[in-house]
Amino acid sequence: MAATCPCCSTVNTICFWGPRREVWWKRPALLVCCLPFAGGIPAILWLKGGSLQAGFWIVAGVLFAAALLGLVVSAIGCNACVARILGDL
């Protein structure tokens, strides 16, 4: 793992499984997978927020946090962090 990667400690804590295969296409795939969640969840909460149950808010918050982590890792993380978050694809 890269010693200068700011994401390694967080990714290693959340993604407790071992290292995964590092390939070039995982970084753009992680970015493309996280963008709809990072943009869509706040839009849904803003449009329908008053009529939604508390459970939906909790699930939406967890998904939004995961999407933000994916965006940050795809932007500034090392290849090992990207591979660990994306898993065995």
Secondary structure, 3 states (H helix, E strand, C coil): CCCCCCCHHHHHHHCCCCCCCCCCCHHHHHHHHHHHHHHHHHHHHHHHHHHCCHHHHHHHHHHHHHHHHHHHHHHHCCHHHHHHHHCCC
